[in-house]
Amino acid sequence: MSVTPTERRALQAVVAIACLVPLTIGGISIVRGPGWLGHAPMIPTDLDSQFRYVSGIFFALGLAFTTCVPGIEGKGARFRLLGLLVVGGGLARLLSWGTIGAPSPGHQLGLVMELGVVPLLMLWQARIARGR
């Protein structure tokens, strides 16, 4: 199985673009808290604290994924670990959907990324790693 430099660069580009999601959304959420999602201005302090904490983790996850872009073919273990964290979060979001109800469209898109796109990227990265 031969991997072309073009395919490797395509994976790097897709991962770099995907990193913009946690970096942007995480960054906004750290700075503005849950209020920017259109919720009531009186959010309990503990909920705000938890939201910003999780947003910080989300932002850091984006930073960690960016470290996989250079030399992506040799970053399989890191990429799989980060991907597992994302899939774990997606499963938790899916549990919420099943027990509480459907989230907003933005969070539904997040679920598609977490349980669809990221696993596909993990498979693509593994293919690139095997073909190097």
N, C-alpha and C positions, 0 to 999 in steps of 0.2 A: 504494500500500500504506500503509494508515494504522495507526500504532501508537498504542494507547491508553495513557494514563498508568498504567492498571492493569497492562497487560502490562509496561511498563517497571519498575514497582515490583515485579512478580512476579520479573522477572529479577534485580533488585537483591537481593531477599530470598533467592532460591535461591543466588546467588553468595555472599552473606554467610554463609548456613548452610554452604555447601560449604567456606568458608574455615576453619570450625571444625575440619575434619579435619587439615590440616597444622599449624594452630596448636596443637591439643591433642596430637596424636601426636608432632609435632616437638618440642614443649616437654617432654613426658614423656621422650622419647628422649634429649634433650640432658641432662636432669638425671639420669636413671637408667641410661642406657646400654642396651646390648642385653639385659642381664640381665632386664629387666622383661618380655621376650617369652618367658621361661621357659627360656632356654638355660643351659648349665652355668655355674657361678659363675666358673670360670677361663677367661675369654675373653682371647685374646692382646691385649696392649696396643695393637698396631698396628690390629687389627680393631676394638677399642673406639674408638680415636681416629678411624678412618675412619667408623664408624657414627655417632658424635656429630657429626662434620663434616658428613656428608650430612644428618643430622637438623637441623642448623643451617640448611642451605640450604633444606630442606623447610619449616622454620618461617618463614624469610625469604620464601619463595615465598607462603606464606599471608598474610604482612603485605603483600606487593606486590599480591596479588589484592584485598585489602581496599581499597587505594587506587583500585581501579577501580569500586567500588560507587557513590560519589557521581558523578553525571554519566556513568554507564556508557555512554551512547550516544555520547559523544565520546572514549572510551578504547580505540578499536578496535586501534590499533597495539600498545599496551601489553598489552591483553588477549590478542591473538594471540601475542605473544612469550612471555608467561607460559604460555599454553596449549601452545605448541610445546615449552617446557621440560618440561611435564608429560607430553606425548605421547612425547617422547624418552625420559624415564624409564620410561614404560610399555613402550615397545619393548624397552628393556634388560631390564626385568622379564620380558617375554615370551620373550626369548632365554634367560634363566636357566631359565625353566620348560621350554623345549624342550631344553636341554642338560643340566640338572641334575635336573629333576623339579618337580612341583607344589609351590608354596609353601603355607603355612598358609592357612586360609580368610580371615583378615584381609588377607593380601597378595593373595589372589585378588580380594577386594573392591576393593583398591587398583587392581588392573589394570582392573577394570570402570570405576572412576572415571577412570583415566588414558587409556584408549583408547575409552571410551564416553561417559561423562558430560561430561568436559571438551570433547571435540570438539563435542558437541551444544550446550553452553553457548557455545562460540565461534560456532557458526552462529546461535544465538539473539541473541547480542550484535550480530552483523553485521546481522541483520534489524532490530533496534531502531535501529541506527545509520542504516540506509538509510531508515527510516520517520520519522525525526525532523523 
